[in-house]
Amino acid sequence: MGDNTSPISVILVSSGSRGNKLLFRYPFQRSQEHPASQTSKPRSRYAVNSTREHAEDQDGDSRFSDVILATILATKSEMCGQKFELKIDNVRFVGHPTLLQHALGQVSKTDPSPKREAPTMILFNVVFALRANADPSVINCLHNLSRRIATVLQHEERRCQYLTREAKLILALQDEQMMGLSPRSITSCPSASWPGTSRTLTTAAQLGGS
């Protein structure tokens, strides 16, 4: 991930009744604030980063906490449906924020769920973090990929509330994990590194590119 053509990371954020949330971040970044306490604890089997990856990304997005990323990447509704690009120092964030519309007329007749949940998500954004000096063609390519993934996720949300249900599961797992941690160790809580979310984005990317 050290060249100017490869993304530094891929991030999924949302905005809704629970505020701005970071649902997924790959590679998973662990806080380096308390390295001694972290080495004494068993490593989550869902964590996907390595020491080598962190060393390569010392100047990447690892310095941004989940809260900061959720705040700066979950845009206002007025910015949905268009290219999102934000440059901070040597990192460039590219995405396509998408508004979720839950009008009853848009509910698919093939919805397999017996009861639709009350929507809590207003918008989401699939964001790629790049080197700030990435080639414009790479930036445009990843924006297009973000838009395609968003289209697939939006379709599945309208069809069966897929994104709402997955986000609810992820946030419940995050809350459960944070409740079991001390205030000091909360900063190193694994941030949405669940394998189901990874499969979701992978599948959406495959469908979006077809």
C-alpha positions in Angstrom: 0.0 0.0 0.0 3.0 2.3 -0.3 2.6 3.5 -3.9 0.4 6.3 -5.3 -2.0 3.9 -7.2 -3.1 1.7 -4.3 -5.7 2.9 -1.7 -4.4 3.3 1.8 -7.7 2.1 3.2 -11.4 1.7 2.5 -13.9 3.2 5.0 -17.7 2.9 5.4 -19.4 5.6 7.5 -23.0 6.4 8.1 -25.2 9.2 9.5 -28.5 8.8 11.2 -30.4 8.8 14.4 -27.4 7.7 16.4 -25.1 10.3 14.9 -22.1 9.8 12.6 -20.7 6.3 12.8 -17.7 4.5 11.4 -19.1 1.1 10.4 -16.0 -0.4 8.7 -12.4 0.3 8.2 -9.8 -1.8 6.3 -7.1 -2.2 7.2 -8.1 -2.2 10.9 -6.1 0.3 12.8 -5.3 -0.2 16.5 -4.4 2.8 18.7 -0.7 2.9 19.6 -1.4 4.9 22.8 -0.9 2.0 25.1 1.4 -0.5 23.4 2.4 -2.4 26.5 -1.2 -3.1 27.5 -2.1 -4.2 24.0 0.7 -6.7 23.7 -0.4 -8.4 26.9 -3.9 -9.0 25.5 -4.9 -11.6 23.0 -5.2 -10.2 19.5 -8.7 -10.3 17.9 -8.9 -12.8 15.2 -10.9 -10.3 13.2 -8.0 -7.8 13.2 -6.4 -7.6 9.7 -3.5 -5.2 10.0 0.1 -6.1 10.7 3.2 -4.4 12.0 4.5 -4.2 8.5 1.3 -2.6 7.2 1.4 0.0 10.1 5.0 0.8 9.3 4.1 1.5 5.7 1.2 3.7 6.7 2.8 5.9 9.3 2.1 8.8 7.1 -1.3 7.5 6.0 -4.7 7.6 7.7 -3.7 5.6 10.8 -3.4 8.9 12.8 -7.2 9.6 12.3 -9.4 8.0 15.0 -12.7 6.3 14.1 -14.6 9.3 15.7 -12.7 11.8 13.6 -13.2 9.8 10.4 -16.9 9.5 11.1 -17.2 13.2 11.6 -15.3 14.4 8.5 -16.5 11.6 6.1 -20.3 11.4 7.0 -21.4 14.5 5.0 -24.5 16.6 5.1 -27.5 15.4 3.1 -27.0 18.3 0.6 -23.7 16.7 -0.5 -25.2 13.3 -1.3 -25.3 12.1 -4.9 -22.0 13.7 -6.0 -18.3 13.3 -5.8 -16.8 13.7 -2.3 -13.1 14.6 -2.1 -11.2 15.9 0.9 -7.5 16.4 1.2 -5.9 16.5 4.7 -2.1 16.9 4.7 -0.8 13.9 2.7 -4.1 11.9 2.6 -6.9 12.3 0.1 -10.4 10.9 0.8 -12.6 10.1 -2.1 -16.2 8.8 -2.0 -19.7 9.2 -3.2 -22.1 9.9 -0.2 -25.5 8.4 -0.9 -28.8 9.3 0.6 -31.1 6.5 1.8 -34.7 7.0 1.0 -37.2 4.9 2.9 -40.4 5.9 1.1 -43.0 3.1 1.3 -43.5 3.2 -2.4 -39.9 2.1 -2.9 -40.2 -1.1 -0.9 -39.6 -4.1 -3.1 -42.4 -6.7 -3.4 -39.7 -9.4 -3.1 -38.6 -8.2 0.4 -38.2 -11.5 2.3 -38.3 -9.8 5.7 -41.5 -10.4 7.6 -41.4 -6.9 9.2 -39.4 -3.9 8.1 -37.5 -2.1 10.9 -37.8 1.6 11.5 -35.0 3.2 9.5 -32.2 4.8 11.5 -29.7 5.6 8.8 -30.1 8.7 6.7 -27.0 8.4 4.5 -23.8 6.5 4.0 -20.4 7.0 2.3 -18.0 4.4 1.0 -14.6 6.2 1.1 -11.2 5.4 -0.3 -8.2 7.0 1.4 -5.4 7.7 -1.1 -2.0 9.4 -1.1 -2.6 13.1 -1.6 -0.5 13.1 -4.8 -2.4 10.2 -6.4 -2.9 10.4 -10.1 -6.2 12.0 -11.2 -7.1 8.9 -13.2 -6.8 6.8 -10.0 -8.9 9.3 -8.1 -11.6 9.2 -10.7 -11.5 5.4 -10.9 -12.0 5.0 -7.2 -14.7 7.6 -7.1 -16.5 5.6 -9.8 -16.0 2.4 -7.8 -17.4 4.1 -4.7 -20.4 5.3 -6.7 -21.1 1.8 -8.0 -20.8 0.2 -4.6 -23.2 2.8 -3.2 -25.7 2.0 -6.0 -25.6 -1.7 -5.1 -26.0 -1.0 -1.3 -28.8 1.5 -1.9 -30.6 -1.0 -4.0 -30.3 -3.7 -1.4 -31.4 -1.3 1.3 -34.6 -0.6 -0.6 -35.1 -4.2 -1.4 -34.7 -5.7 2.1 -33.2 -3.1 4.4 -29.9 -5.0 4.1 -27.7 -2.0 5.1 -29.9 -1.0 8.0 -29.8 -4.5 9.5 -26.0 -5.0 9.0 -25.3 -1.6 10.5 -27.5 -2.4 13.5 -25.6 -5.6 14.1 -22.2 -3.9 13.8 -23.1 -1.1 16.2 -24.5 -3.6 18.7 -21.2 -5.5 18.5 -19.3 -2.3 19.0 -21.4 -1.3 22.0 -21.0 -4.8 23.5 -17.3 -4.7 23.1 -16.8 -1.2 24.5 -19.0 -2.0 27.6 -16.5 -4.8 28.4 -13.5 -2.5 28.2 -12.0 0.0 30.7 -12.1 3.7 29.7 -8.4 3.6 29.0 -8.7 0.7 26.6 -11.7 1.9 24.7 -9.4 3.9 22.4 -8.0 0.7 21.2 -11.3 -1.0 20.6 -11.3 -2.8 17.2 -13.3 -0.6 14.9 -15.8 -2.4 12.8 -13.5 -5.1 11.6 -16.2 -7.7 11.3 -15.8 -10.3 8.5 -19.5 -9.9 7.4 -18.9 -6.3 6.6 -15.8 -7.2 4.6 -17.9 -9.7 2.6 -20.6 -7.0 2.1 -18.2 -4.5 0.5 -16.5 -7.2 -1.6 -19.8 -8.4 -3.0 -21.0 -4.9 -3.7 -17.7 -4.1 -5.5 -18.1 -7.2 -7.6 -21.7 -6.4 -8.5 -20.9 -2.7 -9.1 -18.1 -3.6 -11.5 -20.1 -6.0 -13.5 
